Amino acid sequence: MKIQRVWADKNVSLDSLVASVEQFLKLKEFAVVKRKQIRFGEQYLIVAIGSHEGGSRVVIEGRVYRSKNEIFVELSAGERAVSKLSALANLFGAGCVALRDLKSEEVLTKLESDFYNYIDQAMLDSTKTSNS
């Protein structure tokens, strides 16, 4: 599952936007690791690890990047490619990975509305600050 939001470039620094994404995830009790890449243009990769209500571990991956005049924020969970080998492994007890992916998707679905409200406000605050 992937959620994505695109904004017209509002002169917002990616560093401040990534800090807002990181802050939101930490407020939701995730451990967050981020990495900046410059290979194909500036982008940030974010990995957030938290737990589901049942105590199982969940992993949410994110990307923040700029393309032309737009800023993209993506979060994804449970997007592993299903190969014949992984399907066979699931039959023989490796289904815990598939279960973790499902739990991660469930957590991401619950966070989606709050996340984008938080990021929309961060974008608004950032453009107000840069216009002052």
Buried (B, 14 or more C-beta within 10 A) or exposed (E): BBBEBEBEEBEBEBEBBBBBBBEBBEEBEBEBEBEEEEEEEEBBBBBBBBBBEEEBEBBBBBBBBBEEEEBBBBBBBBEEEEEEEEEEBBEEEEEEEBBBBBBBBBBBEEBBEEBBEBBEEBBEEBBEEEEE
